[in-house]
Amino acid sequence: MTRSLQAVAYTRPSALESAPDGRRLGLETSRGATPRGVEDHPRFFTGFLTSPQVASAGLLAVADVAGTRYYQRQLLASLDPVVTGNGDRLRFESFSGCGGVYARLDVLDTGLDGGEVGHGTTNVDVNNPLREALSRIGSDDPLHLRVGPDEMAVTTLDGPVVEKKVPLPDRWLRGFAEAQVIAAGFDLRAELPAAEAVRFLRSLPRSTARGASRSAGWVVPAGRGLRPTTRPVPGAVCLPGPERLAALQRVLRHATALRVYGPSPAGATAVASAWEVVLPGMRLTLTLSPEASRGFSGEGGVLDALATDEAAEDAELISVLLAWEPRIDIGDLSTASGLPAERVRAALVRLGTSGRVGYDTAEAAYFHRELPYDAERVERHNPRLRAARALVAEGTVVLDGVLGTVTAQDGHAHRVRDDAGVLSCSCLWWAKYRGGRGPCKHALAVRMARRGAVAGQTEVLIDGGAR
């Protein structure tokens, strides 16, 4: 696994302090992107939280996910959450060390008071002393929130005094991108009122020493609640590794509803799902990969977008038009760019692969943010994408308008069939996953070679073994 060190520097540790007019929560920021360009320590908000207890519990839940591995628990995980200011809300995001759980706390306009929300994205320091202090908040006394350095720190700063260097696996970054693409295919499947939400979530199994379970379960709406089922019947939602929802326990006593999102079940194959707890003035969402042992990085949902030059050019144009919107309107972008809506969507998928947009299932819309990481590695270190480019470069792809036949030098050939734009393959990868983890390298190579070519049904034979 390719890894690099991500350096994050803060002016001082984040802290919860007492003051004559109440408590003050200062969240320190690192280097990040803003409308004015990259800044060392951007400031996104200064004001009050309308529900301090709820916000504290939500922040701790996001930090829990950032510091946890739900699979192979013996390995360490410690990544600072990401904060984005979208003008009318603050979003705190994190990803588990195992790459299978994505968490986001949206503090909405009604959860904030007394200050304007800025625009931009950066890391935010959530250290152990701060976690302990937040866990002791027992009342809703006024709590002042500052995201970014205060004025005194700005005027007296000689340099960063807190610096962390954390290992950043490439699969972590790829997973962060894949989770957004997968969530864009979700629909609302169930909504539970507060009492049923608490009852259901408290009934789930807790983590064991071995971590989350490997098998995926299913639940189906029943009256005002959810009940388990042994198979994906119509309307069912996959619950893979229910122990991975443990972070939601932080906010249960404040919950007003539970919303569940997912795709339509397709056979008995496990799929991802999203679990959103509705809170006063905010939302906490956990998105789970299809299996506890299977992170988002291998799902392949972004490969088609990475494989076409057209999407790359469109993404470059769309990126110029983004303005840190909390909700990206496809129609407005289509009008402004002159591109059809489908090409705008494809461009947003590609921007998602580089961390430049996220997806909010509650609003069924993308939002603008800029992950403070070297996002070009997403494409460079994707093995299927590299293998597909190599197949094209070596001239092993043979195309024919109706049928194509070629025999590889080693005797192996793989038949790629195009049925109305859906590619299938005769390789072992396709036989095993049936498209459930994205296209195989052979189908990707065909897409690259065709570049929007032949309509109808085409068969292609590609030299090379199955991955």
FENHUHU-V125725 format. One record per residue. N is the residue number from 1. SS is DSSP state (alpha for helix, beta for strand, coil for the rest). PHI is phi in whole degrees, -180 to 180 (NA if undefined). BURIAL is # if it has 24 or more other C-alpha atoms within 12 Angstrom, else .. Layout:
n->[N:N]
ss->[SS:SS]
phi->[PHI:PHI]
burial->[BURIAL:BURIAL]
This chain:
n->[1:2:3:4:5:6:7:8:9:10:11:12:13:14:15:16:17:18:19:20:21:22:23:24:25:26:27:28:29:30:31:32:33:34:35:36:37:38:39:40:41:42:43:44:45:46:47:48:49:50:51:52:53:54:55:56:57:58:59:60:61:62:63:64:65:66:67:68:69:70:71:72:73:74:75:76:77:78:79:80:81:82:83:84:85:86:87:88:89:90:91:92:93:94:95:96:97:98:99:100:101:102:103:104:105:106:107:108:109:110:111:112:113:114:115:116:117:118:119:120:121:122:123:124:125:126:127:128:129:130:131:132:133:134:135:136:137:138:139:140:141:142:143:144:145:146:147:148:149:150:151:152:153:154:155:156:157:158:159:160:161:162:163:164:165:166:167:168:169:170:171:172:173:174:175:176:177:178:179:180:181:182:183:184:185:186:187:188:189:190:191:192:193:194:195:196:197:198:199:200:201:202:203:204:205:206:207:208:209:210:211:212:213:214:215:216:217:218:219:220:221:222:223:224:225:226:227:228:229:230:231:232:233:234:235:236:237:238:239:240:241:242:243:244:245:246:247:248:249:250:251:252:253:254:255:256:257:258:259:260:261:262:263:264:265:266:267:268:269:270:271:272:273:274:275:276:277:278:279:280:281:282:283:284:285:286:287:288:289:290:291:292:293:294:295:296:297:298:299:300:301:302:303:304:305:306:307:308:309:310:311:312:313:314:315:316:317:318:319:320:321:322:323:324:325:326:327:328:329:330:331:332:333:334:335:336:337:338:339:340:341:342:343:344:345:346:347:348:349:350:351:352:353:354:355:356:357:358:359:360:361:362:363:364:365:366:367:368:369:370:371:372:373:374:375:376:377:378:379:380:381:382:383:384:385:386:387:388:389:390:391:392:393:394:395:396:397:398:399:400:401:402:403:404:405:406:407:408:409:410:411:412:413:414:415:416:417:418:419:420:421:422:423:424:425:426:427:428:429:430:431:432:433:434:435:436:437:438:439:440:441:442:443:444:445:446:447:448:449:450:451:452:453:454:455:456:457:458:459:460:461:462:463:464:465:466:467]
ss->[coil:coil:beta:beta:beta:beta:beta:beta:beta:beta:coil:coil:coil:coil:beta:beta:beta:beta:beta:coil:coil:beta:beta:beta:beta:beta:beta:coil:beta:coil:coil:beta:beta:beta:coil:coil:beta:beta:beta:coil:coil:coil:coil:coil:beta:beta:beta:beta:beta:coil:coil:alpha:alpha:alpha:alpha:alpha:alpha:alpha:alpha:alpha:alpha:alpha:alpha:alpha:alpha:alpha:coil:coil:coil:coil:coil:coil:coil:coil:coil:coil:coil:coil:coil:coil:coil:beta:beta:beta:beta:beta:coil:coil:coil:beta:beta:beta:beta:beta:beta:coil:coil:coil:coil:coil:beta:beta:beta:beta:beta:beta:beta:coil:alpha:alpha:alpha:beta:beta:coil:coil:coil:coil:coil:beta:beta:beta:beta:beta:beta:coil:coil:coil:alpha:alpha:alpha:alpha:alpha:alpha:alpha:alpha:coil:coil:coil:coil:coil:coil:coil:beta:beta:beta:beta:beta:coil:coil:coil:alpha:alpha:alpha:alpha:alpha:alpha:coil:coil:coil:coil:coil:beta:beta:beta:beta:beta:beta:beta:beta:alpha:alpha:alpha:alpha:alpha:alpha:alpha:alpha:alpha:alpha:alpha:alpha:alpha:alpha:coil:coil:coil:beta:beta:beta:beta:beta:beta:beta:alpha:alpha:alpha:alpha:alpha:alpha:alpha:alpha:alpha:alpha:coil:coil:coil:coil:beta:coil:coil:beta:coil:coil:coil:coil:beta:beta:beta:beta:beta:beta:beta:coil:coil:beta:beta:beta:beta:beta:coil:coil:coil:coil:coil:coil:beta:beta:beta:beta:beta:coil:alpha:alpha:alpha:alpha:alpha:alpha:alpha:alpha:alpha:alpha:alpha:alpha:alpha:coil:coil:beta:beta:beta:beta:beta:beta:coil:coil:coil:coil:coil:coil:coil:coil:coil:coil:beta:beta:beta:beta:beta:beta:beta:coil:coil:beta:beta:beta:beta:beta:beta:beta:coil:coil:beta:coil:coil:beta:coil:alpha:alpha:alpha:coil:coil:coil:coil:alpha:alpha:alpha:alpha:coil:coil:alpha:alpha:alpha:alpha:alpha:alpha:alpha:alpha:alpha:alpha:alpha:alpha:alpha:coil:coil:coil:coil:coil:coil:coil:coil:alpha:alpha:alpha:alpha:alpha:alpha:alpha:alpha:coil:coil:coil:alpha:alpha:alpha:alpha:alpha:alpha:alpha:alpha:alpha:alpha:alpha:alpha:alpha:coil:coil:coil:beta:beta:beta:beta:coil:coil:coil:coil:beta:beta:beta:beta:coil:coil:coil:coil:coil:coil:coil:coil:alpha:alpha:alpha:alpha:coil:coil:alpha:alpha:alpha:alpha:alpha:alpha:alpha:alpha:alpha:alpha:alpha:coil:coil:coil:beta:beta:coil:coil:coil:coil:coil:coil:coil:coil:coil:coil:coil:coil:coil:coil:coil:beta:beta:beta:beta:beta:beta:coil:coil:beta:beta:beta:beta:coil:coil:alpha:alpha:alpha:alpha:alpha:alpha:coil:coil:coil:coil:coil:coil:coil:alpha:alpha:alpha:alpha:alpha:alpha:alpha:alpha:alpha:alpha:coil:coil:coil:coil:coil:coil:coil:beta:beta:beta:beta:beta:coil:coil:coil:coil:coil]
phi->[NA:-76:-134:-140:-98:-101:-92:-125:-124:-125:-67:-169:-68:-64:-155:-109:-123:-89:-144:-56:-99:126:-92:-127:-103:-107:-102:-84:-106:-103:-70:-158:-92:-141:-60:-91:111:-76:-124:-69:-142:-66:-114:-108:-164:-146:174:-119:-92:-75:-133:-57:-61:-65:-63:-63:-64:-65:-62:-65:-64:-64:-66:-57:-65:-62:-103:-125:-114:-87:-134:55:-65:-71:-85:-81:-146:-158:-127:-68:-62:-105:-118:-127:-96:-114:89:-123:-162:-113:-118:-112:-121:-152:-138:-70:-63:-85:80:-115:-134:-112:-123:-148:-107:-100:-92:-82:-57:-73:-91:-121:-150:87:-162:-85:-95:-80:-128:146:-140:-162:-80:-129:-78:-126:-95:-62:-59:-66:-59:-63:-67:-64:-69:-93:-67:-118:-145:-101:-62:-53:-130:-84:-113:-126:-110:118:-68:-83:-62:-64:-65:-65:-81:-111:-69:-100:161:-64:-108:-126:-133:-123:-125:-117:-69:-120:-67:-63:-67:-66:-67:-62:-65:-56:-72:-62:-59:-68:-65:-65:-63:-65:-98:-87:-127:-68:-107:-160:-138:-109:-68:-54:-63:-69:-62:-64:-59:-67:-66:-74:-84:-73:-66:-90:-66:-113:-62:-86:96:-72:-69:-86:-84:-98:-107:-135:-131:-136:-58:-143:65:-96:-128:-128:-130:-71:-140:-84:-148:-80:-71:-54:88:-75:-123:-75:-123:-83:64:-59:-62:-75:-89:-58:-62:-67:-60:-57:-113:-57:-70:-103:-67:-108:-170:-127:-114:-121:-123:-178:-83:-68:-59:-126:74:-95:-71:-66:-134:-76:-155:-125:-126:-114:-95:-85:-127:-61:77:-162:-137:-119:-125:-116:-111:-107:-69:-60:-145:-62:-87:-127:-74:-68:-64:-99:-75:77:-67:-97:-65:-60:-68:-75:-87:-113:-69:-61:-64:-64:-68:-64:-63:-63:-69:-64:-61:-68:-88:-70:-142:60:-68:-73:-145:-82:-93:-62:-62:-64:-66:-63:-66:-68:-93:78:-99:-62:-58:-64:-72:-64:-62:-63:-66:-67:-60:-65:-65:-63:-66:-104:75:-92:-140:-116:-129:-105:-66:-64:-108:50:-153:-75:-135:-87:-156:-129:-65:-83:-134:-75:-74:-62:-66:-56:-81:-61:-107:-95:-62:-66:-67:-64:-64:-66:-63:-66:-61:-67:-63:-82:72:-90:-98:-118:-110:-142:-61:-117:-132:-138:-134:-151:-111:-71:-62:-90:91:-95:-140:-125:-94:-108:-110:-111:-111:54:89:-101:-93:-125:-142:-89:-80:-65:-59:-67:-61:-79:-109:51:83:-70:-122:85:-73:-77:-66:-71:-64:-61:-63:-63:-60:-62:-70:-80:50:75:-83:-83:-86:88:-108:-131:-116:-133:-110:-122:-72:124:-85:-75:-92]
burial->[.:.:.:.:.:#:.:#:#:#:#:#:#:#:#:#:.:.:.:.:.:.:#:#:#:#:#:#:#:#:#:#:#:#:#:.:.:.:#:#:#:#:#:#:#:#:#:#:#:#:#:#:#:#:#:#:#:#:#:#:#:#:#:#:#:#:#:#:#:#:#:#:.:.:.:.:#:#:#:#:#:#:#:#:#:#:#:#:#:#:#:#:#:#:#:#:#:#:#:#:#:#:#:#:#:#:#:#:#:.:#:#:#:.:#:.:#:#:#:#:#:#:#:#:#:#:#:.:.:#:#:.:#:#:#:.:#:.:.:.:.:#:#:#:#:#:#:#:#:#:.:.:.:.:.:.:.:.:.:#:.:.:.:#:.:.:#:#:#:#:#:#:#:#:#:#:#:#:#:#:#:#:#:#:#:#:#:#:#:#:#:#:#:#:.:#:#:#:.:#:#:.:.:#:.:.:.:.:.:.:#:#:#:#:.:#:#:#:#:#:#:.:.:.:#:#:#:.:.:.:.:#:.:.:#:#:#:#:#:#:#:#:#:#:#:#:#:#:#:#:#:#:#:#:#:#:#:#:#:#:#:#:#:#:#:.:.:.:#:#:#:#:#:#:#:#:#:#:#:#:#:#:#:#:#:#:#:#:#:#:#:#:#:#:#:#:#:#:#:#:#:#:#:#:#:#:#:#:.:.:#:#:#:#:#:.:#:#:#:.:#:#:#:#:#:#:#:#:#:#:.:.:#:#:.:.:#:.:#:.:.:.:#:#:#:#:#:#:#:#:#:#:#:#:#:#:#:#:#:#:#:#:.:#:#:#:#:#:#:#:#:#:#:#:#:.:#:#:#:#:#:#:#:#:#:#:#:#:#:#:#:#:.:.:.:#:#:#:#:#:.:.:.:.:#:#:.:.:.:.:.:.:#:#:#:#:#:#:.:.:.:.:#:#:#:#:#:.:#:#:.:.:#:.:#:#:#:#:#:#:#:#:#:#:#:#:#:#:#:#:.:.:.:.:.:.:.:#:#:#:#:#:#:#:#:#:.]
